[in-house]
């Protein structure tokens, strides 16, 4: 009998698939339904992927293989997120240029992915750092700029001293840089932004209907953070200035006892006096060392009095103005009216600094709220609004404020516009030319791409510009101020009054810009004339299945924003990019921590495959280890276990194909029924599990099937019957998405001359799922005492009598009548004695 040797068969079939174009999609094939499946664009983050990455990529591969076997025209593409901090930092680490470091690392990345047997269409591979790709990223930037969705302004931004660049809010996690993990600070810079807030409402309102992992939807809604309320103006006592606050509870305005300003608020310098200035300045300096997350954590409140007051517009009361870092300068107006009786943060602050607490909503007697009450009720201590329900008073008080010219209705968002400038070299140049006295000029379409020039020293200087600012011949350019056409400064100035000397923008685009639309370029990767062919996009979009283990907010929000923009321009058929989005959990290191190169706890899939177990055993274990949405520590015993499972399946097929054709072709009736019932039930279970993304239980079902086939073999042997052939071929087919190499080999050994991976998925028949017997669990006082195989049509009385008659059960009942018997039909009997 031939032995299972992964090393022998895996390379063989990988080469054959590539030579035959097994996974190359026919974009023009419209006779079969389409299925577009992919994982988030892999980044060149170092020397290669680890097993956690491999698991993430496998989910989309299984979906693609499953649908391909069901007869769909499947596209499963691959490409590289090549620009940005990860690649540039890796290049600095290895002492090579980003281009060289990237291209060399990509060789190993590709080897790993090919060895793992993913069904990618490698003929359509893309890279975001190739000019033929980023030409169209720049084109998209120009379209956004022309539609007033890209703009430049100066304001304080997060700055990473390690990476020497600004960061978007979404890239600051717990006050630290998302890439290097070091603390960030604020720096005042002129930056480019995309106006994602213009789409905040429609993105938010479309979120609940998405077929996405619920956690991701919740995170996106929280990040957008829409609040409906009012802006209220408080006049500063003794000054000709006002402080505007935003509140979602204008009904509590009579209960305001102080106003709190963010340390960044621009009016603070006017509000301090000689007695308070030093303390306030020291407090502001200390707050700058904290991230927004740290400032909002539920811990002891801090603050300092400015020495000034405001006038409450509804009752004329003077309220002290404090500076408190729990107020954020980037949210609302950077100022809050504090109502300690009805807000927990304000209550904690007021208690610490002994500030008044005035109740203005009557707390219900049954309320469990202690200290302050944040619910609804009737207004008290609120002048002419006393007795009004708080829900109604909100609208009435805002209307009164509008009459007094002291306030207005307002909707605010936690989300800020998308900061896309980077002071780093390795990124797509922003296609803008600056001319003194004029608004920024978008480079004309016909002059794209703006090629990133090669430089000898690409390391960031820590200044406010990238190293591109030092490339004089690239920065200086002739530009037609009307059309945006450009000519290198090294050439003669073109004729015409519109041609002047300008300066290219030297910031580069955030890598997220390049990865916000790649799923569209995948569908037309070699088009030199347009970013994509609308007719092809109309057929293939949206993406049917998309998964990843990161970027739940940033990348996914940006992609939705751009897709909606393209939809409004008539360039795509739907406003949402991803039909189904699955956010999967991590495989953790054996020590229980997240795998990280910096921690030295990553596992290279090549080590496992080269050890003799092969790719299929690794693939099967990575699906079996846990449900997709549950983190799971790596168990070194797992791959040997799945290798044994595959070896057992292999041996069953070898026994079948080694049988003498002259042996009996007919299994006895009982064996045939057992084979059919086991096979059809497993086909149904695995099919449903893959559809429902229960990949671990699909593997478990196939393991149970193999165990069941061995039991049948031990009782009746393997013969050349149609039932045995059907069982083994069905096992090969349902195992194929998980273990593509071994199944391809076994499929050919079963006598087929085509690939199992195209249009070969078995179907189950419900008539074979009806069993003549049922397994009944028997408990005595809640403890398992017997398992009975009984006729499936036995009535309740018969089941109870059979349970009491069991020899082991009688030991625990002492042959006495039970006090009570509970029968769950078809499942268990519990006897109480």
N, C-alpha and C positions, 0 to 999 in steps of 0.2 A: 504493500500500500504506500502510495506517495506521501511524503511528509510535507507538512506546512512550513514553508520557508519564506517569510515576508521579504527578506532582502532580495531573493530571486525574482519574485513576481511584481513588487511595487515599482521598481524602476522600469521594468518591461512595459507595464501598462501606462505609466506616465508618458513614456516615449511614444507609445502607440496612440494614445489619446491626442497628443500634440500633432503627430504626423497625420492622423485621420481628421483633425479638426472636429473632434467629437463634441466639444463644448463651444464651438464658434457659432454665434447666433446669425441667423439670416434676417437682417432688419426688414427685408421686403417680404418675408413670409407672413402672409395674413390669413392663411387658411386655418391655422390653429390659433387658439386663444393665447395671448401674450402673458408672460409673467416676468416681472422685473424685480430681482432680488439682490440686495447688496448690504454689506456692513459699512460702518463709517470708514472714510478714507484713511488707510494706514499712514502714519507719519514715520519718517526716517528719524527715529529718536535716539539712535545709537548704533551699535553693531548688529542688532537683530531683534527678532521678536522672542518673547518667552511663552510658556505654555498658556498663560492667561490670555494673551493676544490670540493664540491659536484657537482657544475655545470660543472667543467672541466671533472670530471669522467663520467658525464652523456652523453656527446657527443659521446664518443666511445660506451657507453652502448646502445644508441639509434641506432647507426649504426649496432651494433651486433644483437640487437633484430629485426631490420628491415630485415636484411639478413637472420636471422634464420627463420623468418616468410615467407620469399620468397623461403625457401627450401634449403638454403645453410647449409653445415656442418660448424658451427661457433665455433670458439675458442675465448673466452673472459676471459683472465686470470687475476690473482691478486697476488701481492707479496709486499715485503717491502724493501725499501732502508734503511737499518738498520745501516750501518757503517757511521762514519764520525762525523764532528763537531756538527751538530744539535742534535744528540742523546747524545753525550758526554756532551755538554753544558747543555742539559736538565737534565741529570743525576746529574751533579754538582748542579744544581738549586734545585732539589728535595732531594738531599742528599742520593742517592742510587747508586749502581754500574750501569754502562751502560747496562749490561745484564738485571738486575732486572728492571730498569727504562723502558727499551725498551719493555720487555715482559709484564709488567703491563699496559703500555700505549697502546700496541697493542690490548689488550682486548677491550678497548673502541673504538679504531679505527675500529675494525672488527664489533662491535655492530652497529656503525654508518652506515657503508657501507651496512650491511645486512638490517638494517631498511629502508635504502633508496631504497632497491629493485633492486640493480644492478645484472645483470645476470652473475655473475662471476662463473667460475668453481673452487670452493673452494677446490676440491680434489687435485689440483695441485699447491697450494699455496707455494711460496718460500720466503726466507729471505736472504739477502746478507751477514748477519752476522752469518749464520749457517755454520759450518765447511764443510758440504757436498756441500755447494755452493761455499765458497771462496777457497776451494781446487782447483776448476777449474779456478778461477780468478788467483790464483798463477800459475797454469799450463800455462795459457795464457801469464803471465809475463815471464815465462821461455822460451816460444816459441819466444817471441819478443826479449829477450836477446840473444838467440841463432842465431837469424837472424839480429843482430846488430841494432835492433830498440829500445832497452832499454840500457841506459848507465848512468854512474855516472860522474859528474864533479862539480867543485867548481866555483861559480860565485855569484854576488850580487842577492838576491831574495827579493821579497816583504815579509814583516814580520808583523804579527798582534800581537801587544802587549797584546791585550785582550784575544785572543784565543791561544796565545803562539805557533804559528806554521807559516810555510811559506805558501804562497798562489800562485797559478798560475796566470798569467796575466789575464786570463778570470775571475778570482774570485776577481779582484780589480775593483770596480765600482766607478768612480769619486774620486779616491784616498782613497777609504774606503773599508773595508772588506765586502764581499758579505753577510756574515752571521750576524755579530754584528753591522755593520755600523760605526765602529770606524776607525780613520785614520790609515794608514799603513806606515811603514818605510822600508828601505832596510837593509839587513844583508847578509854578505858574508858567504855562507855555501856550503858544499859538498852535492849535491842532486842527486836524480835519475830522469831521464827524459825518455819520449817516443819520438822517432824521427818521429813525425807527419809531419814534414816539408818534409820528403822523399816522402810523398804522396800529397804534396800541389798542384802540377800541375794537377794531375788526379782528385782530389777532386774538384778543382776549375772548371776544364773543364766540369765536369759532372753536375754541379750545375744548370745551366740554364734549362736543360731538366727535372729536377725533378718536379713532381706534388705536390709541397709544397707551402704553403703560401708565396707570393712574398716577404714580409718583411723579412722573415727568410732567404730566398735565398740571398737577398741583404746584410743582416748582415753577412752572412757567407763569401760572396765574399769580403766584405770590411775588414773582420777580417784577411783573408788570405793575402789580400793586395799585389798582385803580381805587381812588377814594373820592366819593361824592360828598361835597359839603359846601362851605362858604369861606370867602376871604373877608376878614374883619379888620378895619383900620383903627388903631389905637393912637391918638395924638400924644406925643411926648410932652409931658408937663414942663412948661417954661422954655420950650424950643419950638421952632417952626418946622417940625418934621413929624413923620408918622411911622409907626411900625405895623406892617401888615402880617397877620397870622392866618394860617389855614386851619380850619377845624371841621371835623365831620359831625360835631355835636354843638351847633349853634344854640340849641335849646338849653344848654348849660351855661350860657354866657354870663348870667347873673351870679354864677358861683365862681367866676374867675377871681383868684386872689393874688396872682403874680403873673408876669410874662417872662418866659425863658427864651434866650437867644442862643443859637449855635455859636461856638467860638469863632466861626468863619464870618459871622454876620458883619456887613460893611459899616453899620452904624455904631458899633461898639466904641470906636475911638471918640465919637462925639458925646457918648453917654457917661464916660468915666470922669472923675474929678481927681484933684490932687491927693485925696485920701484913698481912693480906690484903684488908681491907675496901675500901681506896681503889682498889686495882687491880681488884677484882671489880666495883665500882660503875662505874668508867670503862669496863670491858669491856662491861658490860650496856648502858650508854648508847650505845656505838659500834654494838653489834649492832642496836639499834632503828632505825638508819638503813638497814638492809639488808632486802630482801624475803626471803621464804621461798625463792624460787628462787635468789637470789644466795647465800644461806647454804648451799644444798645443792649448788652447782656444784662440780665436781671441780677444786679449786685448793688452794693451801696452807692447811692447817688452822690455826685460831687457838683459843686457850683460855687459862684462868687457873685456878690451884689455889686452892681455897677455904680450905685449912688444916684440913679435917676428913676423916674416914675412915668407911667402912662396913665391916660384917663380912659376908663371903661366907657364905651359909647352908650351903653344901655342904662347906666345908673350914675355916671359921673364920678365913680369911686377911683381914687388914686391907687395904682397897683405898682409894686416895686419891680424893677427890671433886673433879672439875673442872667448870668451867663452859665449855661449848663451843657455838658458834653453829651447828654442823652438826646439833645436836639441836634439833628444833622443839617448841615448847610446845604446839602444837595437834595433835600426832600422838602416839598412844600415851599414855604418862604424862608425857611431857616429860623422861624420863630413860632412859638406856641403860646396860646393862652392856657394857663394852668388852672385846672379845676380839681383840686385835691379830693373833694368829696365824691367825685365820680370818675376818677382815672387812677389806676394803680401806681403808675410811675410818678404822677404829680403828688399822689398821697404820700409815697415814700419820701419824696423830696421835701414836701411841706413838713412832715413829721421831723425829719432830721434838722431842718433849719427853723423850726418853730414858726411856721407861716400859717395864716388863718385857713380854716377848713369850713366852708359854708355849703350846707346841703340845699340843693334847689330842685331835686326830684324826690318825691315822697317814696321812700323804700317800702315795698310790700312787707307785711308782717312775716310771711313765710320765707322771705329771702334768706339764703345762706351766706350771702356776701358779707364779709367782715371788713371793717375799716372803711372801705368806700363801696359805693353801689354804682355799677356801670350799666344797669338795665334801663327799662322804660318805666314810666309812671306819670303821675300828675305833678305839674310844676308847683313849687312853693318858693317863697322868698324871691319871687320873680316879677314883682310889680303887676302891670296890667295883664300879664300872661298867667297869673296864678290860677290853678284849677284846670289849665289846658293840658291835654295829654302831650307827652314829650314828642311823640311821632308827628303830631299836628303843629306843635310849637316851633319845630325846626323851620318849616316853611313860613310861618307867620313872622318869626323874628327876623329871618332873612329879608322878607318883604319890607319890614319896618326899617331895617338897616339900609336897604336900597333907597327908601324914601328920604332917609337922613343923609344919604350920600356917604355912608360909613361902612358899607359892605356890599357883597354881591355873591350870587351862587357861583360855585367853582368846582371843577373836577380836576384832580391832580393824579399823578402817576409816580410810583416809586422808580420805575424804569427811566433811565436817562438815554439820550441819544448815543449811538454806537461810536465810540472813539476808535478811529482806524489808522491814525498816524503812528509810525514807529521810527525811532531815531537809530535804526539799525541798517546795516548794509543789505543783508540777505532777505530781500522781499521784492515784490513787484513795484517798480517806480510809479508814483502817483502821476497820472498824465495831465499835469497842470504846468503852465508857464506863467510866471509873474512879471508884470511890467509896471513900473512905478506910475501911480496915478490912475490905474485901471483895476477893475475886478479881475480875479484870477481867470485865466483863459484855458479852456479845455483843449487839449491837443486834438486836431482833426482826425477823423476815423482813418483816412488814408495814410496818416503818418504813424499809425500804431503798428507794431508795439513800440513803446519807448523802451529800448533795450537796456537792461542793467549792465553798466560798464564793468569790465574786469579791473580790479584794483589789487595792488600788492599788499597793502595793509588794510584789512577789512575790520579789524577789531574796533569796537566802539570807544570813543574818547571820553564819554561821560558828559559831553556838552549838550547843547540844545538842538543840535543837528546831527545827521548821520555823516559818515565819512564821505558820502557822495558830494557833500558841499565842497570838498577839496579837489574834486575832479573838474577843473576849470573848463576844459574843452567840452565837457559834457554838460555842465551847468549852463554855460552861456550858449545861447541859441538865437537864430533869427526866427521871428514869429510874425505871421500875418495876424494882426489883432482882430480882424473881422472873421476869418475862417478858422483860425487855430492851426493852420499849416506851419510846419517848422522845417528849418534847414540848419545843419550844423554850422556853428560859428566859424569853423575852419574853412567853409566855402564862402564864395562871394555873396554879398547881400543881394537878394533878388530885387528886380525892378518893381517899383510901386510904392505909393505913399503909406500903405498899410503895414509895410515890413519894418519892424524895429527890433532892437536887441532886447531879449528877455532872459529870465533865469528859470531854469527848471526847478520844480519842487524837489527838495532833497530828502524829505521823509519818504519812507516806503510804506506799502500797505500792510496792515495786520494780516497775518496768515489766514485768519478766519475769513477774510474777503475772498481769497482764492478757493476756500473749501465750502463756500456758501452756495455754490451752483454747479459743482462738478458732476452731479448726477444728471444734469442736462447735457454737459459736454460728453459724458460717457456715450450718449446716444448718437453723437455725430463727431467723433474724436479727430477726424482727419479733414474737416471742412475748413478750407482756407478763406472762404468768402463770407461766412457768417458764423456766429457763435453756435448756432444749431439750425437744422432744417425744421421749420414749423410743422410740416406735414408728418415727419417722423415723430416729433415730440407729441403731436396730437394722438398718435396711435399708442405710444409707449408710456406716457405719463398718466397718472402719477406712479411713483415707485410703489410696487405692491407690498414689498416687505423690506424693512430697514431695521438694523439693530446696532447697538453699540453699548459700551460700558462707561462712557464719559460724555461730557458736553450736553447735559440735559437742558441747560438754559442757553448758553451763548450760541453755539453752532446751530442748534435747532431753531432758536428764535430768529437768528439772522437768515437762515434758509427760508423760513416762512415769510419773513419781511421781503426778501428779494423775489420770491415766487409770486407774492401778491403784486408787487410792482410789475413784474413781467406780465402777469395776468391782465392788469389794467392796460398794458400796451398791446394786448392781443397776441403775445408771443408764446403763451402756454395755454393749455385747455382748462386747467384747474388752478384755484388759488392756493391749494395745499400741496406740498411736494411729496408727502409720504402717506400712503393709505393706511398701512399698519406699521407702527413703530414699537419695537420691543427693546426695552432697556434692561440689559442683563447684568447680573452681579459678577463678582470677581472670584477667581481661584486664588486663595491665599497661600502663602508659603507654609511649609510644615510647622513653622513657629507661630502661625496664626496671624502674622502681619501681612499687609499688602505687599505683593512682590515689587521690588524696586532695585534697580541696578546700584543705586547709592547704598542700599542696605546689604547688597551682596547676597540676596536670598532668591534670585531668579533661577528658573530651571529652563534650560535651552531644549526645545523639542528635539533638536538634532541628537542630543546625548541619548535620549530615550529610543529614538528610531535606530540609531547606530548600535545600540546595545543588543539588537537582535529581535526586539519585540515588534518593531515596525510601526508604520504610521497608523494602520487600522486599529491596532490595540490601543494606541494613544487616543485616537479619535473617539472610540467607543467609550473609553473610561471618562473622557472629558464631558461626555453627554450623560454618563451614568452617575457622576460624582454627586450631583444635587440638582434640584429644580433650577431653571434658568435664572430666577430672580433671587436666589439665596447664595450668599457667600459660602464658600466651602474650603477648608484647608486641604492642601495636597497630601494624599496618602501614597507613599512610595510602593505600597503593596497593591495599588489599584490596577496599574497596567499589567503586571503579571497575571492578575485575576481575569482581566478581559482578554488577554492573550490565550488563556486556557479555554475560555468560552469560544473564541474563534477557532481554536484548534479542534475542539469537540465538533463544531459545525462542519469544519473541513473534513474530519474523519468520517462523519456520516455520509457525506457526498462521495468520498473515496470508496467506502464500502458499497455504495449503490452502483457506481460506475464500474467497479471491479467485478460485479456479479456476472456470472455466466448468462448470456442472453437466452440460453435454453432452459434456465430455471423457470419455475412457475411464474406466470405473469399476473396471477390473481391472488390478492390478499384475502383471507377469510373475512366474512361479513363483519364480525365484531372489530377486527383490526382496521378494516376499511372505515368503519364508522368512527372509531377513535381518532384515526388520522385526519379525517375530514373535519370532525368537530374541533380538534386542536388547531388545525391549520386555519380554518375559516374564522374562528374566534380570535386568533392572533392577528390575522390580517385586519380585521375590524378594529381591534384595539390599537395596533400600531398606526393605522391610517388616521384614526381619530386623535391619537396622541400627538402626531406630527402636526395635524391641523390646529390643535389646541396648544402647541408648543410645550407639551409635556414629554420632553425628549428623554428624561431619565426613566420614566415609567414605560416608554416605548422599548428602551433597551431591556428593562426588566422583563417585559412580556416576551421578548425574543429569547432571553435566557430561559424562561419558563418553558417555552416551546421546545428548545433544544433538550431540556431535561425530560420533557414529556416524550419526545421522539426516542430518547435512549430507553425509557421505560417500556415503550412499545417494542423496541428492538430486542430488549432483553426477554420479553415475554413471547414474542412471535417471530423475531428476526426481521431482516430487511430483504425485501424481494423486489422484483422488477415491475410491480403493479403500477397502474396509473395513479393510485392514491399516494404511494410513496414518492413517485415522481412529482406529483402536484405539491406535496408537502415540502419537499426539498427545494423545488424551484421557487415556491412562494417564499420560503425562508431566505433564499438568496436575494430575491427581489426586494423584500422589506428591509433587509439588512444593508442593501446597496447604498442608500444615502449616508449611512453611518460608517461603513467599511467598504469603500469603493473598489479597492484593489483585489482583495480576496474574493469578493463576489463576482467581479469580472472574470477572474480565473475559473471559478467554479461554474459560472454560467457557460463558459466555453466547454468545460469538461462534461457538462450535461448534454452536449451535442449541438449547441447553438453557434451560429457563425456571425451573429450581430452582437452589438453591445447591450448589456442589461440596462444601461443608464439612459436609454432613449425609448420611450413608449412601452415600458414593461412594468406596469404596476398591477398586482393581482387584485381581484374583486372577491368579496365574500358573499355568501348566500345565506340568508337568515334561516333557511330550513335546516341547515346543519348546526345551528347554534342552540337548538332545543335539545336538552339533555333528558334521558330516560331516568336519571337518578339525581338526587340532590344531597349535598353534604350538610348535615345538621350537627351543630356544636351543642354538646350537652354540658351544662354547668350545675353543680350542686352548691348551693349557697354562694353563687357568684364565681366559683372556681371551676376551671375546665377539668372535666373528668372523662369525656369521651367524644369521639367523632363518628357519626353514623352515616353510612351510605344507604339511602332509602329511596324507594320509587318516588319520582317527582310528582305523581298524582295521589300520593297517600294523604288521607284526610287527617285533621288535627288529632282525633282520638287515637288513630293508628300511630302517629308520630310520638305522642305522649307515652303510649304503651311500650313502644320500641325503646324509648329512652329509659323507662323504669326497668325494662328487662335486661339492659346491658349489664354484664357481669361486674365491670369496674364501678359503674354507678351504684350498684347494689351494696358495694362495700361501704359507701358513704351515706347510704340511706337506711342501712341495717334492715332492709326489706320491709320498712314501715311505710305506711301511706304518707305522702308529703303534706305539709301544711298548705302549700300553694305551688302551682305550676304556671309558668308564663311561657307561652310559645310565640316566637316571632316567626311567622310563616316563611318557610324556605331557608331559615338561617339558624335559629338556636332555640333550645329549651332550657329554661332556668328552673331548677327544682329547689324549693325552700323546705328545709327540714329542721 
